[in-house]
Structures are given as C-alpha cells and as structure tokens.
C-alpha cells in the first residue's frame, strides 16, 4: 500500500503546498482523503483501472474546493463520494451551477454515500467517529490490504480520535497549530498533541499534514514542528506535496 500526499496545506494554497488531499493506493481501490486543491493532481496517479472512493472529513472549503476540478478527470470511470450526514444535499448544491459543472454532468458515474449510515455499502471496512471541531467533522479508520490506516483532521485531542488511532499501522493527522499553541474555540492539533495521540494509540507511523497556511509559511516551520513531534513520537514525519510513503 502507498500513501501519496497531493496537498498538505490547510486554509489556502501557498508556495509550500495545495490544500489538503491524500491518496491511498491499494491492491483493488484508490481511496482519496479530502478534496482540497491537491485533488487536481489525482490523475497523475490513478489510471482508471478500478473504482475511486473519495472520503470527505467535513465541508469546510479547504477540504472540498478541489471538487471543482472533478470535470477534468478523463481516466476515472466510477467515483463514490463518502461524507457525513447531509452530504447529498450539500454536495448537490456545491457541485452544481452556478459554481461548477453539476455532478450529473460529469463524464463518469458518481455516487454519494452518507456516513456512518451507509458504510456497509462499501466493499472494504471503514469506521467513522465524530471528532472535536467548530463544525461537524468525521475521522476515519480503514482496514485495507491487512493494514489499518487512520485519518484525523481538523480536530483537537479527543477520545474518539484515540479510538480510531488504536494500533494503526499509519496514522495521518493534521498539524494546524504551532508548538504550544491551543485554541479551545477552534480545536486543532499542534505537533505535541498529534505525537501524543500516536504514542498513546500505539501507532506504527505518524505523518503530519494540513499545516496551516499562515502558521507554517516556510519548509523550516514544518521542520521545526516535526522536531517537536519527534520528542514524543520518534516515528513521525512531515508531509509535503508529492511525498510518497509505502508501508
């Protein structure tokens, strides 16, 4: 299995990266985590040989703005978009005129599933739990190719994040806040809390992504955050656009 980081920035694109999007390449499926503007790079890695599943953690713009680029994909044959309650209504409005090409007019078949209610319709195992944020957000735990991958973004440290991360071979979390920074009214991880989650969960590897555009404007800022995370969890890494991680 391989994780490919197509976008690693939160809030808005910067010279350090596009807004957040990650591709999990498995034996049978291409699984995309969030749809920031990094989504526009998807066709570099997806050949259309199998179905594509796109999981949206929530509907903040930096996680869905890349949906505007769905119309350009020529190799995809089937796309299933999985998101929280109300997804059909929200995406039906957002992926539509006057904002972009409507879902029904895309050059391939698209289906929307609402989670967790319709998770059993998927051909692989995924668990979802609500995380701690200013608006509803879901964390995901996948069982794929005999491995566990957990994805938690736009959240503060919370019990559900720990449940999802337990024993994960790969834990992907956001890192929006700077070391030592916290804001109870706008919950996000900083490097310390992400590393604490990985350590307490017994995760194999931790990769930090969704670095806030204004707080991490330079590669050196991400490197400094990573050094802090490694004090608690030595197996941490900092994502950058284009990073490929096989496990």
Residue frames as qw, qx, qy, qz and C-alpha x, y, z in Angstrom:
[[0.000, 0.888, 0.460, 0.000, 0.00, 0.00, 0.00],
 [0.435, 0.121, 0.017, 0.892, 1.09, 3.55, -0.67],
 [0.049, -0.860, -0.389, 0.327, 0.04, 6.95, 0.65],
 [0.433, 0.302, 0.254, 0.810, 0.61, 9.84, -1.76],
 [0.118, -0.674, -0.380, 0.622, 0.20, 13.37, -0.45],
 [0.367, 0.573, 0.488, 0.547, -1.38, 15.52, -3.17],
 [0.060, -0.744, -0.014, -0.666, -1.97, 18.57, -0.97],
 [0.624, -0.209, -0.589, 0.469, -0.66, 19.24, 2.54],
 [0.087, 0.124, -0.213, 0.965, -1.72, 22.78, 3.46],
 [0.058, -0.625, -0.748, 0.218, -4.73, 23.97, 5.43],
 [0.061, 0.726, 0.267, -0.631, -6.90, 27.02, 4.73],
 [0.536, 0.810, -0.025, -0.235, -5.45, 28.16, 1.38],
 [0.879, 0.297, 0.023, 0.372, -2.74, 27.25, -1.12],
 [0.232, -0.901, 0.283, 0.232, 0.77, 28.61, -0.56],
 [0.443, 0.665, -0.596, -0.084, 4.17, 28.02, -2.20],
 [0.235, -0.363, 0.870, -0.238, 4.53, 25.18, 0.34],
 [0.094, 0.131, 0.982, 0.094, 1.56, 23.26, -0.97],
 [0.395, -0.298, -0.479, -0.725, -2.01, 22.95, -2.11],
 [0.584, -0.304, 0.357, -0.663, -4.88, 22.45, 0.28],
 [0.407, -0.319, 0.837, -0.178, -5.25, 19.05, 1.80],
 [0.883, 0.257, -0.129, -0.371, -5.72, 15.83, -0.19],
 [0.281, -0.472, 0.835, 0.021, -4.18, 12.37, 0.26],
 [0.794, 0.242, -0.391, -0.397, -4.38, 9.29, -1.96],
 [0.581, -0.332, 0.733, -0.121, -4.22, 5.73, -0.59],
 [0.612, 0.389, -0.563, -0.397, -3.32, 3.28, -3.34],
 [0.659, -0.223, 0.675, -0.243, -4.31, -0.30, -2.50],
 [0.304, -0.065, 0.889, 0.336, -4.43, -3.54, -4.48],
 [0.192, 0.517, 0.811, 0.194, -8.05, -3.02, -5.52],
 [0.016, -0.902, -0.432, -0.016, -9.02, 0.56, -4.75],
 [0.329, 0.311, -0.099, 0.886, -7.89, 4.16, -4.99],
 [0.360, -0.750, -0.535, 0.148, -9.03, 5.95, -1.83],
 [0.249, 0.504, -0.033, 0.827, -8.82, 9.74, -1.60],
 [0.395, -0.578, -0.546, 0.460, -8.91, 11.58, 1.72],
 [0.019, -0.781, -0.203, 0.590, -10.39, 15.07, 1.42],
 [0.545, 0.564, 0.465, 0.412, -10.63, 17.25, -1.66],
 [0.148, -0.809, 0.070, 0.564, -8.61, 20.42, -1.29],
 [0.496, 0.778, -0.225, -0.314, -6.93, 21.77, -4.42],
 [0.239, -0.465, 0.838, 0.157, -4.40, 18.95, -4.23],
 [0.712, 0.289, 0.610, -0.193, -7.17, 16.82, -5.77],
 [0.549, 0.755, -0.139, -0.331, -6.33, 18.30, -9.18],
 [0.078, 0.617, -0.773, -0.128, -3.21, 16.08, -9.23],
 [0.770, -0.086, 0.560, -0.293, -5.16, 12.83, -8.83],
 [0.862, 0.484, 0.025, -0.149, -4.91, 11.75, -12.46],
 [0.215, 0.728, -0.650, 0.048, -1.13, 11.62, -12.23],
 [0.166, -0.329, 0.890, -0.268, -1.55, 8.50, -10.09],
 [0.620, 0.231, 0.639, -0.392, -4.95, 6.98, -10.94],
 [0.026, -0.210, 0.758, 0.617, -5.19, 5.03, -14.19],
 [0.643, 0.094, -0.113, -0.752, -8.90, 4.21, -14.12],
 [0.399, 0.143, -0.900, -0.103, -8.30, 0.51, -13.63],
 [0.307, -0.372, -0.839, 0.252, -10.51, 0.39, -10.55],
 [0.210, -0.844, -0.424, -0.252, -13.11, 2.38, -8.65],
 [0.266, 0.311, -0.325, 0.853, -12.17, 5.57, -6.81],
 [0.441, -0.706, -0.552, 0.051, -13.55, 6.40, -3.36],
 [0.183, 0.482, -0.168, 0.840, -13.36, 9.96, -2.05],
 [0.484, -0.584, -0.598, 0.260, -13.84, 10.49, 1.71],
 [0.038, 0.658, -0.029, 0.752, -14.62, 13.99, 2.93],
 [0.344, -0.163, -0.693, 0.612, -13.96, 14.65, 6.61],
 [0.044, 0.691, 0.485, -0.533, -16.21, 17.74, 6.55],
 [0.426, 0.722, 0.463, 0.289, -17.38, 20.57, 4.35],
 [0.212, -0.816, 0.096, 0.529, -15.02, 23.45, 5.14],
 [0.586, 0.779, -0.089, -0.204, -13.89, 24.94, 1.84],
 [0.044, 0.710, -0.695, -0.105, -10.23, 23.95, 2.11],
 [0.440, -0.126, 0.887, -0.061, -11.42, 20.30, 2.19],
 [0.575, 0.487, 0.655, -0.061, -13.84, 20.48, -0.75],
 [0.224, 0.786, -0.138, -0.560, -12.65, 23.30, -3.06],
 [0.113, -0.367, 0.809, 0.445, -10.87, 20.78, -5.29],
 [0.494, 0.388, 0.769, -0.120, -14.23, 19.23, -6.23],
 [0.371, 0.787, -0.024, -0.493, -14.35, 21.99, -8.84],
 [0.108, 0.585, -0.710, -0.377, -11.69, 20.02, -10.77],
 [0.642, 0.051, 0.753, -0.137, -13.64, 16.73, -10.99],
 [0.686, 0.648, 0.169, -0.284, -14.75, 17.54, -14.52],
 [0.271, 0.778, -0.528, -0.209, -11.18, 17.42, -15.88],
 [0.462, -0.335, 0.821, -0.008, -10.54, 13.78, -14.97],
 [0.628, 0.385, -0.439, -0.514, -10.53, 11.55, -18.07],
 [0.347, 0.245, -0.905, 0.024, -9.34, 8.22, -16.66],
 [0.288, 0.016, 0.750, -0.595, -11.81, 7.79, -13.82],
 [0.299, -0.198, -0.787, -0.503, -14.77, 5.56, -14.64],
 [0.547, -0.620, -0.533, -0.179, -16.55, 5.38, -11.29],
 [0.147, 0.338, -0.450, 0.814, -16.38, 7.70, -8.28],
 [0.522, -0.625, -0.578, -0.049, -18.03, 7.22, -4.90],
 [0.048, 0.527, -0.297, 0.795, -18.03, 10.26, -2.61],
 [0.603, -0.453, -0.640, 0.147, -18.40, 9.40, 1.09],
 [0.063, 0.364, -0.274, 0.888, -19.17, 12.08, 3.66],
 [0.042, 0.145, 0.749, -0.645, -21.25, 12.83, 6.72],
 [0.180, 0.618, 0.746, -0.171, -24.97, 13.27, 7.15],
 [0.224, 0.856, 0.176, -0.431, -26.47, 15.72, 4.67],
 [0.385, -0.352, 0.563, 0.641, -23.80, 15.06, 2.04],
 [0.354, 0.449, 0.716, 0.400, -26.23, 14.57, -0.85],
 [0.044, 0.929, 0.364, -0.043, -27.90, 17.90, -0.18],
 [0.294, -0.820, 0.198, 0.449, -24.67, 19.83, 0.45],
 [0.403, -0.245, 0.652, 0.593, -22.71, 18.38, -2.46],
 [0.350, 0.584, 0.687, 0.254, -25.72, 18.58, -4.73],
 [0.036, 0.972, 0.188, -0.132, -25.68, 22.34, -4.14],
 [0.326, -0.758, 0.373, 0.425, -21.90, 22.87, -4.20],
 [0.314, -0.148, 0.770, 0.535, -21.05, 20.67, -7.22],
 [0.300, 0.673, 0.674, 0.054, -23.63, 22.38, -9.35],
 [0.201, 0.531, 0.229, 0.790, -24.39, 25.56, -11.26],
 [0.441, 0.886, -0.100, 0.100, -23.53, 28.40, -10.81],
 [0.483, -0.753, 0.433, 0.110, -20.39, 27.19, -9.01],
 [0.158, -0.426, 0.835, 0.311, -19.14, 24.37, -11.23],
 [0.491, 0.079, -0.712, -0.497, -20.19, 21.52, -13.51],
 [0.757, -0.291, 0.190, -0.553, -23.05, 19.55, -11.89],
 [0.490, -0.291, 0.818, -0.079, -22.47, 16.04, -10.56],
 [0.751, 0.373, 0.517, -0.171, -24.88, 14.60, -13.11],
 [0.573, 0.808, -0.095, -0.103, -22.92, 16.18, -15.98],
 [0.312, -0.671, 0.652, 0.168, -19.51, 14.74, -15.04],
 [0.607, 0.447, -0.555, -0.353, -18.01, 12.37, -17.66],
 [0.367, 0.099, -0.913, 0.145, -18.23, 9.32, -15.36],
 [0.593, -0.540, -0.544, -0.248, -20.61, 7.75, -12.87],
 [0.061, 0.351, -0.526, 0.772, -20.76, 9.40, -9.43],
 [0.605, -0.523, -0.582, -0.150, -22.49, 8.08, -6.32],
 [0.096, -0.556, 0.412, -0.715, -22.76, 9.77, -2.91],
 [0.653, -0.340, -0.670, 0.096, -22.88, 7.80, 0.35],
 [0.293, -0.742, 0.184, -0.574, -23.67, 9.32, 3.73],
 [0.608, 0.052, -0.704, 0.363, -21.65, 8.01, 6.68],
 [0.178, -0.306, 0.935, -0.012, -21.87, 6.24, 9.01],
 [0.724, 0.205, 0.373, -0.543, -25.36, 5.13, 7.93],
 [0.844, 0.491, -0.062, -0.207, -24.28, 3.75, 4.54],
 [0.135, -0.694, 0.702, 0.085, -20.78, 2.49, 5.39],
 [0.675, -0.046, 0.735, -0.046, -21.89, -1.13, 4.85],
 [0.716, 0.664, 0.161, -0.146, -22.39, -0.39, 1.15],
 [0.154, 0.820, -0.539, -0.116, -18.61, -0.05, 0.76],
 [0.929, 0.184, -0.322, -0.020, -16.55, -3.08, -0.35],
 [0.543, 0.231, -0.561, 0.581, -13.94, -2.56, 2.39],
 [0.504, -0.630, -0.530, 0.260, -14.03, -1.86, 6.12],
 [0.185, 0.419, -0.132, 0.879, -14.17, 1.73, 7.34],
 [0.361, -0.638, -0.606, 0.311, -15.16, 3.03, 10.76],
 [0.112, 0.574, 0.062, 0.809, -16.12, 6.66, 11.38],
 [0.395, -0.611, -0.549, 0.411, -16.47, 8.70, 14.55],
 [0.067, 0.940, 0.145, 0.302, -17.18, 12.39, 15.10],
 [0.612, 0.025, -0.270, 0.743, -14.19, 14.47, 16.13],
 [0.252, -0.760, -0.350, 0.486, -13.87, 17.72, 18.06],
 [0.321, 0.147, 0.299, 0.886, -14.12, 20.83, 15.89],
 [0.182, 0.236, 0.179, -0.938, -16.13, 24.01, 15.43],
 [0.704, 0.230, -0.180, -0.647, -18.34, 22.25, 12.84],
 [0.928, -0.067, 0.334, -0.152, -19.17, 18.53, 12.39],
 [0.327, 0.656, -0.664, -0.145, -16.16, 16.50, 11.24],
 [0.987, -0.087, 0.042, -0.129, -15.55, 12.78, 10.84],
 [0.161, -0.622, 0.758, 0.113, -12.40, 10.77, 11.49],
 [0.880, 0.268, -0.252, -0.300, -11.82, 7.54, 9.54],
 [0.452, -0.456, 0.766, 0.002, -10.28, 4.14, 10.29],
 [0.758, 0.421, -0.332, -0.372, -9.68, 1.88, 7.29],
 [0.696, -0.272, 0.660, 0.086, -8.75, -1.82, 7.10],
 [0.662, 0.693, -0.160, -0.237, -7.05, -2.28, 3.75],
 [0.692, 0.493, -0.509, 0.137, -4.65, -4.94, 2.47],
 [0.799, -0.252, -0.465, 0.287, -4.23, -6.26, 6.00],
 [0.367, 0.044, -0.294, 0.881, -3.27, -2.86, 7.42],
 [0.141, -0.816, -0.525, 0.198, -5.02, -0.16, 9.44],
 [0.289, 0.270, 0.096, 0.914, -4.91, 3.46, 8.30],
 [0.159, -0.753, -0.547, 0.329, -6.41, 6.23, 10.43],
 [0.250, 0.408, 0.207, 0.853, -7.12, 9.75, 9.21],
 [0.271, -0.762, -0.496, 0.315, -7.94, 12.53, 11.70],
 [0.316, 0.248, 0.118, 0.908, -8.01, 16.14, 10.61],
 [0.226, -0.483, -0.092, -0.841, -9.50, 19.41, 11.88],
 [0.742, -0.529, -0.392, -0.125, -9.81, 18.23, 15.46],
 [0.210, -0.707, 0.543, -0.402, -8.44, 18.73, 18.91],
 [0.194, 0.173, -0.948, 0.185, -7.30, 15.80, 21.02],
 [0.683, -0.147, 0.121, -0.705, -10.40, 13.78, 21.92],
 [0.618, -0.168, 0.746, -0.181, -11.39, 10.22, 22.94],
 [0.821, 0.473, 0.261, -0.187, -12.79, 9.37, 19.50],
 [0.421, 0.780, -0.461, -0.043, -9.50, 10.21, 17.81],
 [0.249, -0.493, 0.818, -0.159, -7.76, 7.80, 20.18],
 [0.767, 0.142, 0.571, -0.255, -10.33, 5.06, 19.43],
 [0.739, 0.658, -0.014, -0.142, -9.79, 5.45, 15.70],
 [0.279, 0.789, -0.543, 0.070, -5.99, 5.51, 16.01],
 [0.710, -0.441, 0.529, -0.146, -5.53, 2.44, 18.24],
 [0.724, -0.120, 0.642, 0.222, -2.95, 0.12, 16.70],
 [0.602, 0.777, 0.051, -0.179, -2.95, 1.91, 13.33],
 [0.805, 0.063, 0.237, 0.540, -0.10, 0.99, 11.01],
 [0.290, 0.249, 0.155, 0.911, -0.29, 4.52, 9.63],
 [0.100, -0.773, -0.505, 0.372, -1.83, 7.49, 11.42],
 [0.282, 0.386, 0.257, 0.840, -2.34, 10.63, 9.33],
 [0.198, -0.767, -0.493, 0.360, -3.23, 13.72, 11.33],
 [0.222, 0.886, 0.111, 0.392, -3.38, 17.42, 10.80],
 [0.585, -0.319, -0.231, 0.709, -0.92, 19.87, 12.32],
 [0.136, 0.835, 0.321, 0.426, -2.58, 23.26, 12.08],
 [0.376, -0.924, 0.024, -0.060, -1.38, 24.84, 15.31],
 [0.361, 0.680, -0.532, 0.352, 2.19, 25.76, 16.17],
 [0.592, -0.086, -0.693, 0.403, 4.05, 24.05, 19.03],
 [0.180, -0.203, -0.550, 0.790, 2.50, 25.11, 22.31],
 [0.298, -0.036, -0.147, -0.942, -0.50, 26.74, 20.63],
 [0.010, -0.375, -0.924, 0.079, -4.08, 25.87, 21.60],
 [0.290, -0.045, -0.066, -0.954, -7.47, 27.42, 20.94],
 [0.251, 0.212, 0.893, -0.309, -10.46, 25.69, 22.60],
 [0.475, 0.579, 0.265, -0.608, -12.84, 27.65, 20.39],
 [0.653, 0.624, -0.321, -0.285, -11.12, 26.40, 17.19],
 [0.780, -0.387, 0.490, 0.034, -9.79, 22.92, 18.01],
 [0.722, 0.596, -0.351, -0.002, -6.80, 21.68, 16.03],
 [0.907, -0.240, -0.037, 0.343, -3.72, 19.58, 16.69],
 [0.044, 0.896, -0.439, -0.043, -0.30, 21.03, 17.33],
 [0.554, 0.436, -0.709, 0.031, 2.80, 18.81, 16.92],
 [0.123, -0.286, 0.809, -0.498, 2.73, 17.76, 20.58],
 [0.679, 0.081, 0.438, -0.584, -0.89, 16.61, 20.58],
 [0.799, 0.408, -0.323, -0.300, -0.53, 14.74, 17.29],
 [0.388, 0.421, -0.791, 0.217, 2.54, 12.94, 18.64],
 [0.354, -0.179, 0.699, -0.595, 0.78, 12.23, 21.94],
 [0.822, 0.200, 0.101, -0.523, -2.11, 10.65, 20.05],
 [0.718, 0.433, -0.538, -0.087, 0.26, 8.42, 18.06],
 [0.143, 0.380, -0.816, 0.411, 2.14, 7.35, 21.17],
 [0.496, -0.068, 0.595, -0.629, -0.94, 6.61, 23.26],
 [0.833, 0.295, -0.009, -0.468, -2.58, 4.76, 20.36],
 [0.675, -0.264, 0.656, 0.211, 0.47, 2.58, 19.70],
 [0.665, 0.717, 0.017, -0.208, 0.56, 3.66, 16.04],
 [0.862, 0.054, 0.223, 0.453, 3.30, 2.38, 13.76],
 [0.394, 0.113, 0.181, 0.894, 3.95, 5.62, 11.91],
 [0.051, 0.811, 0.400, -0.424, 2.63, 9.18, 12.12],
 [0.380, 0.255, 0.352, 0.816, 2.54, 11.59, 9.19],
 [0.002, -0.634, -0.343, 0.693, 1.60, 15.22, 9.81],
 [0.236, 0.371, 0.553, 0.708, -0.30, 17.12, 7.13],
 [0.141, -0.840, -0.448, -0.273, -2.77, 20.05, 6.84],
 [0.471, -0.255, -0.209, 0.818, -0.17, 22.56, 8.02],
 [0.097, 0.872, 0.388, -0.281, -1.93, 25.90, 8.47],
 [0.564, 0.640, 0.175, 0.491, -1.06, 28.28, 5.65],
 [0.039, -0.913, 0.101, -0.393, -0.43, 31.25, 7.92],
 [0.664, -0.685, 0.296, -0.058, 1.39, 29.42, 10.71],
 [0.749, -0.212, 0.522, 0.350, 3.69, 27.27, 8.57],
 [0.479, 0.831, -0.026, -0.281, 4.68, 29.51, 5.62],
 [0.262, 0.720, -0.636, -0.088, 8.18, 28.01, 5.14],
 [0.839, 0.085, -0.538, 0.014, 9.64, 24.49, 4.97],
 [0.276, 0.302, -0.649, 0.641, 11.68, 25.41, 8.05],
 [0.501, -0.267, 0.290, -0.771, 8.46, 25.89, 10.01],
 [0.923, -0.026, -0.224, -0.311, 7.27, 22.40, 9.19],
 [0.675, 0.267, -0.594, 0.346, 10.69, 21.02, 10.08],
 [0.050, -0.353, 0.550, -0.755, 10.58, 22.78, 13.45],
 [0.745, -0.184, 0.116, -0.631, 7.15, 21.34, 14.18],
 [0.899, 0.126, -0.413, -0.065, 8.37, 17.87, 13.23],
 [0.380, 0.352, -0.664, 0.539, 11.29, 18.12, 15.64],
 [0.406, -0.278, 0.440, -0.751, 8.85, 18.86, 18.45],
 [0.887, -0.013, -0.098, -0.450, 6.62, 15.91, 17.47],
 [0.773, 0.274, -0.558, 0.128, 9.58, 13.52, 17.39],
 [0.053, -0.439, 0.657, -0.610, 10.41, 14.24, 21.02],
 [0.659, -0.078, 0.481, -0.572, 7.24, 12.33, 21.90],
 [0.881, 0.272, 0.372, -0.108, 6.90, 10.05, 18.86],
 [0.300, -0.533, 0.574, 0.545, 10.17, 9.37, 17.00],
 [0.411, 0.216, 0.808, 0.363, 8.30, 7.69, 14.13],
 [0.279, 0.810, 0.337, -0.391, 6.75, 10.96, 12.98],
 [0.434, 0.104, 0.459, 0.768, 7.20, 12.53, 9.54],
 [0.204, 0.614, 0.164, -0.745, 6.04, 15.79, 7.97],
 [0.608, 0.499, 0.584, 0.201, 4.20, 15.56, 4.67],
 [0.015, 0.515, -0.259, -0.817, 4.94, 17.73, 1.67],
 [0.725, 0.521, 0.060, -0.447, 3.14, 17.84, -1.66],
 [0.653, 0.540, -0.512, -0.138, 4.28, 14.85, -3.72],
 [0.249, -0.453, 0.814, -0.263, 5.50, 12.76, -0.78],
 [0.825, 0.036, -0.460, -0.325, 5.03, 9.02, -1.41],
 [0.325, -0.458, 0.726, -0.398, 5.08, 6.65, 1.55],
 [0.729, 0.050, -0.626, -0.272, 4.97, 2.86, 1.09],
 [0.333, -0.372, 0.699, -0.512, 4.08, 0.63, 4.02]]
